[in-house]
Amino acid sequence: MISSTAPPSAATATTAEEDSTTSFSSLHPDIIEAHILPRLDGITLAATSCSSTTLRHHSSQDHLWSKTCHSTWPSTRSPRVCQVISTYPDGGPRNFFSHAFPLLEDHSSSNLSRLSSLTPPSELISAVDIHYQDKLIFTKVRETETVTGWFRCSPFRIDLLEPKEVVPTPMKHPDGDDTCTAISNDMTLSWILIDPIRRLVVNLSSHKPITVQRHWLTGEVQVRFASILAADRGHVQCGIVVTCGGSEEGEMQMREISLEIEDMDGMHINGKESLGILQRAMEGKKGKGGNRVQEGQRRYREYLEVKKERKERKVRTEGTLDILCVAFGVSCFVAFWSFILFR
């Protein structure tokens, strides 16, 4: 005789699941919003909001996402950035986080026509945070005017530190490759670029360093973060360089933090063209946040491979032209002397 009741194990699992659901649902909303959800990071909070209608309601509160933005990027506590976040369209702080956290989707130059061709922004806000071993070591907000002729004609560059300004860090001065490896593994950087007029944002950092190099003579360490952006003539590298030098106490000091954009030939792009590239990046779709470090490193490696192939192709072309020029010169020389001797 076959029993119609469920197996004991299945019944136990069902009962446990029902008890778990009932227990969580029976919690007071204030406990969920004040003690549980604020402990989650942005990615977990977003995933939680998709699990049920009730949790979606609790997880959509602006104060939760404002706190998440501030804890993820302390620079967003600045009144100027807070103003942008509070008026950000379609969800305020939550939408700001969804645009500022993930890596950009890779747009080919053929898809750029789909993006807006509005007037470039007249002002940019940079919200920058640097962590080492999960501890904040630097945060700053820099406003940059982009309407002057000097800015638009000069190579695009944003500096966060003054020429003689230094920032102490807990990092030890490198005495070998181990310190450079520690910096590569333990340093993270976020550079959020904001268009305050149109309320557009983009994070231009690879989150973790792409390369960490120590100068053999000066001992300075250059930590490079990068994003690969689409442009009319291919792809360009948006590079963030943190230059660190040793102090008398043996600790590292950050002496330069800068943002530049260069093409595949290594030429720095001027401000006017860079504004167009950055505007399209801010208007473009954002990818998923889970694999941004691996995806950013993959794109950078592909960019270097294309850059290397482009350089080798250029060298071959120049070599072929040199041979043709030499052959043409020899032919002219032989023709000239043949005309002189046999006329």
Helices and strands as residue ranges (DSSP letters): H 8-25, H 29-31, I 32-36, G 37-39, H 42-49, H 53-59, H 62-72, G 74-77, H 79-86, H 93-100, G 109-114, E 123-132, E 135-145, H 149-153, E 157-159, E 167-172, H 177-186, E 187-195, E 200-203, E 211-214, E 221-231, E 234-246, E 251-262, H 271-283, H 292-342
